[in-house]
Amino acid sequence: MHDEKLALRLSAIGYLVMAALGIAFAIGARSDAILLSGLFSLISFVMGILSLKVADLVRIPGDERFHFGYAFFEPFLNTIKGLIILIVCGI
């Protein structure tokens, strides 16, 4: 589990760096395409942070509210990620 969280942290940091660079270059070049790429990286950063939270939730055993555990959040988050990618591609 430690390797998974490390990989998620590194990818989130990478997305944040790419978002900052993309938005800065977009402002400098006045390019909407580069701005879209930077914003997509920013959205990916947020999804990476959410993935870290879900990775912690998956380890928690079931309780009164979630009898089978919190593992259902993982495919739910993947569905949300897919929908966001679909919306951005549609734009």
Backbone torsions as a table, in degrees:
resi	resn	phi	psi	omega
1	MET	NA	-31.2	-179.4
2	HIS	-63.3	-40.7	179.8
3	ASP	-64.7	-38.4	179.8
4	GLU	-64.0	-45.1	-179.4
5	LYS	-67.4	-36.2	177.2
6	LEU	-63.6	-43.6	178.8
7	ALA	-63.8	-40.3	178.5
8	LEU	-65.8	-39.9	178.2
9	ARG	-64.3	-45.2	-179.9
10	LEU	-63.4	-40.6	179.6
11	SER	-68.8	-36.1	177.8
12	ALA	-65.2	-41.7	178.2
13	ILE	-64.5	-41.7	177.5
14	GLY	-61.7	-42.1	177.4
15	TYR	-63.7	-38.6	179.8
16	LEU	-66.1	-41.9	177.6
17	VAL	-63.6	-45.0	-179.8
18	MET	-65.6	-35.8	177.7
19	ALA	-65.3	-44.9	-179.9
20	ALA	-63.1	-45.6	178.8
21	LEU	-64.3	-43.1	-179.2
22	GLY	-63.1	-43.6	-179.9
23	ILE	-69.0	-39.3	178.6
24	ALA	-64.4	-45.8	178.8
25	PHE	-67.2	-34.4	178.6
26	ALA	-64.9	-39.8	178.0
27	ILE	-67.5	-42.4	179.1
28	GLY	-65.6	-39.7	-177.2
29	ALA	-93.0	-7.1	-176.5
30	ARG	53.2	49.6	-176.9
31	SER	-115.1	123.1	177.7
32	ASP	-71.5	-32.8	-179.2
33	ALA	-66.2	-42.5	178.5
34	ILE	-68.7	-36.2	177.2
35	LEU	-62.9	-41.5	177.4
36	LEU	-61.6	-40.8	177.8
37	SER	-64.2	-42.1	177.8
38	GLY	-64.6	-40.9	178.5
39	LEU	-67.8	-36.3	176.6
40	PHE	-64.0	-38.7	176.5
41	SER	-66.2	-35.8	177.1
42	LEU	-65.8	-40.8	176.0
43	ILE	-64.0	-40.5	178.3
44	SER	-64.6	-34.7	175.6
45	PHE	-62.2	-45.8	179.0
46	VAL	-62.2	-41.7	178.4
47	MET	-66.0	-33.7	176.4
48	GLY	-65.1	-40.9	176.7
49	ILE	-64.9	-42.0	176.4
50	LEU	-63.3	-36.3	177.7
51	SER	-63.6	-36.2	175.5
52	LEU	-62.5	-42.8	179.0
53	LYS	-65.1	-40.9	179.7
54	VAL	-67.4	-35.9	177.7
55	ALA	-61.4	-34.9	175.0
56	ASP	-71.1	-39.0	-178.8
57	LEU	-65.9	-35.9	-176.3
58	VAL	-61.2	-29.6	-178.0
59	ARG	-76.6	-17.0	-177.7
60	ILE	-76.4	130.6	178.1
61	PRO	-71.6	169.2	-179.5
62	GLY	-61.3	155.3	176.6
63	ASP	-140.1	-163.0	-178.1
64	GLU	-65.4	-35.3	-177.6
65	ARG	-80.0	-44.0	179.7
66	PHE	-119.2	93.5	-173.8
67	HIS	-63.3	-32.3	-177.0
68	PHE	-100.8	13.2	179.2
69	GLY	93.0	-176.5	-175.5
70	TYR	-100.7	13.5	-175.5
71	ALA	-65.5	-19.3	-178.7
72	PHE	-69.3	-17.3	179.1
73	PHE	-67.5	-26.8	-178.4
74	GLU	-65.2	-53.5	177.0
75	PRO	-67.9	-27.9	176.9
76	PHE	-64.0	-44.5	178.1
77	LEU	-65.2	-38.9	177.5
78	ASN	-63.5	-36.4	176.5
79	THR	-65.3	-43.7	178.7
80	ILE	-62.6	-42.2	177.5
81	LYS	-59.6	-45.1	179.8
82	GLY	-62.2	-40.9	178.4
83	LEU	-66.4	-38.3	178.3
84	ILE	-65.6	-41.9	177.3
85	ILE	-62.3	-40.7	178.3
86	LEU	-62.7	-42.3	179.5
87	ILE	-66.1	-43.8	179.7
88	VAL	-64.7	-39.1	177.9
89	CYS	-66.5	-32.7	177.8
90	GLY	-69.4	-27.2	179.8
91	ILE	-72.7	NA	NA
